[in-house]
Amino acid sequence: MSHVTEYEFSPNKGGGLFVEHHPFPHIWLPATGTDPAFKEPTVSRILLGRRLDNTQEDGYYRTVTTEQFHFTVFEVPNNGSALAIRPQCIHNDSFTKGAQTVFLGNTAANTVALRQSMPVTQMDVGGTPVAKLSD
């Protein structure tokens, strides 16, 4: 099992997936080939999110704004490619495994946990159920 399934989604431990944003850019550079410590290929999956506001008129002619957050997971090839995000970009890097070079700053991050009352069972990353990401 992975950190994500054993800790983050466990109702008795992390209890949900966290996302964060902070005032500095972030860069991930996965190691090429096989990680010598773990003896398996490095995988760098980064969850990126954005807030979308939807403004519409309700049945009483009032303007109502709803906030939605949309998330997508990107996998960085381990062929020398890197992923860079701008400051304040909503993200999570729990889906990475193996050696990574990560560039970041030494400042506080704004973090929120996405939780539900039961274990998360219906989340896929790239078509793979979260519970099977460690395979």
Residue, then its C-alpha position, 0 to 999 in steps of 0.5 A: m500500500s502507498h502513503v496515500t491509501e495507508y495514511e491520507f485516506s485512512p479515516n483514523k489517520g489523515g482522513g482525506l486528501f490534502v491540497e495546498h498553495h503557497p507564495f513561491p513556485h514549485i518544480w518537480l524533477p523526477a529521477t530518470g530510470t529506476d530508483p536505486a533505493f526502492k528498485e522501481p521506476t520513479v513516478s511523479r504524479i502531481l495533482l493540480g487544481r483550480r477554483l471556478d466560480n459560476t454566477q447565475e440567476d436563481g428562481y427568485y432573480r437573485t444572482v448566486t455565485t457557487e464555487q467549484f474546485h476542479f482537479t487533474v493529475f499530471e504525470v511527469p515523464n522520468n526522461g529529464s522532464a520537469l513540471a513547474i507551477r506558479p505561486q499560489c497554484i493549488h496542488n498536491d504531490s502525494f502521488t509521487k514515489g521514488a527519487q525526486t528533486v523538488f524546488l520549493g521555498n521556506t515559507a508557510a503554505n495554506t493547506v486544506a484537507l478534502r475529507q468524507s465520513m467514509p473511506v475514499t473509494q471512488m477516486d481514480v488517478g489516470g484511470t487507476p483506482v487510488a487503492k491500486l496506485s502502489d501496485 
